[in-house]
Each structure stands twice: as C-alpha cells, then as structure tokens.
Amino acid sequence: MTVASLQKYAFADNAIVSGGNAIASACYAIASACTAIASACYAIASACKN
C-alpha cells in the first residue's frame, strides 16, 4: 500500500460516509414531515368526532 492508494481509499470512505449522512438527513426530514402530517390528521379526526 502506498500513501497515494491509502489516500484514495480514505477519500472513497469519506464520500460514502457523506452520502450516508445525506441519506440519513433526508430520511429524518421525511419522518419529521410524516409526524407533522399524522399530528394534523389526528387533530382533524378529533375535531370531526366533536
């Protein structure tokens, strides 16, 4: 293993981690939106019952 090839692997690992973080952030945003929608639906259902 040369330093250059190690750097290449390190760079690839960083790219994979960055991609994973971006995906996790997107999933978290979607989950938050779903929670907000569910809360709104619950509020509407409660209003309809009353």
OpenMM code with the backbone's topology and positions (N, CA, C; nanometers):
from openmm import Vec3, app, unit

residues = "MET THR VAL ALA SER LEU GLN LYS TYR ALA PHE ALA ASP ASN ALA ILE VAL SER GLY GLY ASN ALA ILE ALA SER ALA CYS TYR ALA ILE ALA SER ALA CYS THR ALA ILE ALA SER ALA CYS TYR ALA ILE ALA SER ALA CYS LYS ASN".split()
positions = [
    Vec3(0.0849, -0.1211, 0.0000),
    Vec3(0.0000, 0.0000, 0.0000),
    Vec3(0.0877, 0.1250, 0.0000),
    Vec3(0.0685, 0.2065, -0.0984),
    Vec3(0.1391, 0.3346, -0.0996),
    Vec3(0.0526, 0.4389, -0.0312),
    Vec3(0.1116, 0.5520, 0.0014),
    Vec3(0.0362, 0.6606, 0.0647),
    Vec3(-0.0757, 0.7059, -0.0281),
    Vec3(-0.0467, 0.7133, -0.1582),
    Vec3(-0.1465, 0.7589, -0.2551),
    Vec3(-0.2683, 0.6673, -0.2570),
    Vec3(-0.2452, 0.5360, -0.2542),
    Vec3(-0.3602, 0.4444, -0.2578),
    Vec3(-0.4382, 0.4501, -0.1276),
    Vec3(-0.3687, 0.4714, -0.0153),
    Vec3(-0.4373, 0.4864, 0.1122),
    Vec3(-0.5240, 0.6117, 0.1109),
    Vec3(-0.4703, 0.7192, 0.0538),
    Vec3(-0.5474, 0.8438, 0.0447),
    Vec3(-0.6698, 0.8242, -0.0423),
    Vec3(-0.6546, 0.7471, -0.1508),
    Vec3(-0.7674, 0.7201, -0.2403),
    Vec3(-0.8780, 0.6462, -0.1637),
    Vec3(-0.8383, 0.5451, -0.0850),
    Vec3(-0.9375, 0.4714, -0.0066),
    Vec3(-1.0034, 0.5612, 0.0985),
    Vec3(-0.9221, 0.6455, 0.1621),
    Vec3(-0.9759, 0.7363, 0.2631),
    Vec3(-1.0759, 0.8310, 0.1993),
    Vec3(-1.0448, 0.8799, 0.0796),
    Vec3(-1.1348, 0.9713, 0.0090),
    Vec3(-1.2657, 0.9011, -0.0259),
    Vec3(-1.2558, 0.7768, -0.0716),
    Vec3(-1.3759, 0.6991, -0.1063),
    Vec3(-1.4610, 0.6772, 0.0189),
    Vec3(-1.3949, 0.6443, 0.1312),
    Vec3(-1.4678, 0.6253, 0.2563),
    Vec3(-1.5407, 0.7529, 0.2964),
    Vec3(-1.4736, 0.8672, 0.2841),
    Vec3(-1.5373, 0.9950, 0.3189),
    Vec3(-1.6583, 1.0215, 0.2316),
    Vec3(-1.6478, 0.9904, 0.1025),
    Vec3(-1.7594, 1.0114, 0.0105),
    Vec3(-1.8771, 0.9229, 0.0498),
    Vec3(-1.8473, 0.7981, 0.0869),
    Vec3(-1.9536, 0.7050, 0.1270),
    Vec3(-2.0207, 0.7540, 0.2549),
    Vec3(-1.9394, 0.7989, 0.3504),
    Vec3(-1.9940, 0.8494, 0.4763),
    Vec3(-2.0792, 0.9736, 0.4512),
    Vec3(-2.0303, 1.0641, 0.3659),
    Vec3(-2.1063, 1.1853, 0.3343),
    Vec3(-2.2394, 1.1494, 0.2695),
    Vec3(-2.2370, 1.0542, 0.1779),
    Vec3(-2.3599, 1.0095, 0.1127),
    Vec3(-2.4555, 0.9485, 0.2137),
    Vec3(-2.4018, 0.8686, 0.3039),
    Vec3(-2.4841, 0.8069, 0.4072),
    Vec3(-2.5478, 0.9115, 0.4971),
    Vec3(-2.4689, 1.0138, 0.5317),
    Vec3(-2.5217, 1.1210, 0.6160),
    Vec3(-2.6325, 1.1971, 0.5444),
    Vec3(-2.6146, 1.2222, 0.4153),
    Vec3(-2.7163, 1.2942, 0.3377),
    Vec3(-2.8451, 1.2131, 0.3329),
    Vec3(-2.8321, 1.0825, 0.3119),
    Vec3(-2.9498, 0.9948, 0.3079),
    Vec3(-3.0190, 0.9937, 0.4447),
    Vec3(-2.9397, 0.9845, 0.5517),
    Vec3(-2.9965, 0.9841, 0.6863),
    Vec3(-3.0701, 1.1147, 0.7137),
    Vec3(-3.0110, 1.2275, 0.6697),
    Vec3(-3.0753, 1.3573, 0.6895),
    Vec3(-3.2077, 1.3647, 0.6150),
    Vec3(-3.2092, 1.3127, 0.4909),
    Vec3(-3.3315, 1.3125, 0.4114),
    Vec3(-3.4378, 1.2252, 0.4788),
    Vec3(-3.3973, 1.1098, 0.5279),
    Vec3(-3.4925, 1.0198, 0.5961),
    Vec3(-3.5489, 1.0869, 0.7201),
    Vec3(-3.4635, 1.1572, 0.7931),
    Vec3(-3.5078, 1.2259, 0.9150),
    Vec3(-3.6084, 1.3357, 0.8791),
    Vec3(-3.5807, 1.4086, 0.7702),
    Vec3(-3.6720, 1.5142, 0.7263),
    Vec3(-3.8072, 1.4548, 0.6855),
    Vec3(-3.8035, 1.3433, 0.6147),
    Vec3(-3.9275, 1.2771, 0.5719),
    Vec3(-4.0055, 1.2285, 0.6946),
    Vec3(-3.9345, 1.1686, 0.7905),
    Vec3(-4.0007, 1.1202, 0.9119),
    Vec3(-4.0637, 1.2362, 0.9887),
    Vec3(-3.9938, 1.3485, 0.9945),
    Vec3(-4.0477, 1.4665, 1.0636),
    Vec3(-4.1734, 1.5171, 0.9937),
    Vec3(-4.1702, 1.5192, 0.8603),
    Vec3(-4.2868, 1.5629, 0.7834),
    Vec3(-4.4041, 1.4679, 0.8074),
    Vec3(-4.3756, 1.3380, 0.8077),
    Vec3(-4.4814, 1.2388, 0.8321),
    Vec3(-4.5423, 1.2579, 0.9705),
    Vec3(-4.4584, 1.2861, 1.0690),
    Vec3(-4.5070, 1.3087, 1.2049),
    Vec3(-4.5992, 1.4305, 1.2076),
    Vec3(-4.5592, 1.5369, 1.1379),
    Vec3(-4.6411, 1.6582, 1.1329),
    Vec3(-4.7749, 1.6304, 1.0649),
    Vec3(-4.7715, 1.5534, 0.9553),
    Vec3(-4.8948, 1.5190, 0.8833),
    Vec3(-4.9851, 1.4336, 0.9726),
    Vec3(-4.9248, 1.3361, 1.0417),
    Vec3(-5.0022, 1.2498, 1.1310),
    Vec3(-5.0674, 1.3322, 1.2418),
    Vec3(-4.9939, 1.4287, 1.2961),
    Vec3(-5.0488, 1.5152, 1.4010),
    Vec3(-5.1666, 1.5955, 1.3484),
    Vec3(-5.1527, 1.6471, 1.2252),
    Vec3(-5.2613, 1.7239, 1.1647),
    Vec3(-5.3837, 1.6348, 1.1434),
    Vec3(-5.3607, 1.5145, 1.0940),
    Vec3(-5.4713, 1.4206, 1.0716),
    Vec3(-5.5406, 1.3880, 1.2032),
    Vec3(-5.4627, 1.3694, 1.3079),
    Vec3(-5.5186, 1.3384, 1.4396),
    Vec3(-5.6040, 1.4559, 1.4887),
    Vec3(-5.5538, 1.5780, 1.4683),
    Vec3(-5.6285, 1.6968, 1.5100),
    Vec3(-5.7605, 1.7071, 1.4321),
    Vec3(-5.7547, 1.6796, 1.3029),
    Vec3(-5.8757, 1.6857, 1.2195),
    Vec3(-5.9764, 1.5782, 1.2640),
    Vec3(-5.9262, 1.4578, 1.2881),
    Vec3(-6.0128, 1.3477, 1.3318),
    Vec3(-6.0776, 1.3820, 1.4671),
    Vec3(-6.0015, 1.4403, 1.5567),
    Vec3(-6.0545, 1.4799, 1.6874),
    Vec3(-6.1642, 1.5847, 1.6711),
    Vec3(-6.1403, 1.6809, 1.5814),
    Vec3(-6.2392, 1.7856, 1.5563),
    Vec3(-6.3659, 1.7264, 1.4971),
    Vec3(-6.3505, 1.6292, 1.4072),
    Vec3(-6.4666, 1.5657, 1.3444),
    Vec3(-6.5488, 1.4883, 1.4457),
    Vec3(-6.4826, 1.4233, 1.5424),
    Vec3(-6.5541, 1.3471, 1.6455),
    Vec3(-6.6380, 1.4383, 1.7323),
    Vec3(-6.5860, 1.5581, 1.7582),
    Vec3(-6.6594, 1.6532, 1.8440),
    Vec3(-6.7575, 1.7318, 1.7627),
] * unit.nanometer
topology = app.Topology()
chain = topology.addChain("A")
for resn in residues:
    res = topology.addResidue(resn, chain)
    for name in ("N", "CA", "C"):
        topology.addAtom(name, app.Element.getBySymbol(name[0]), res)
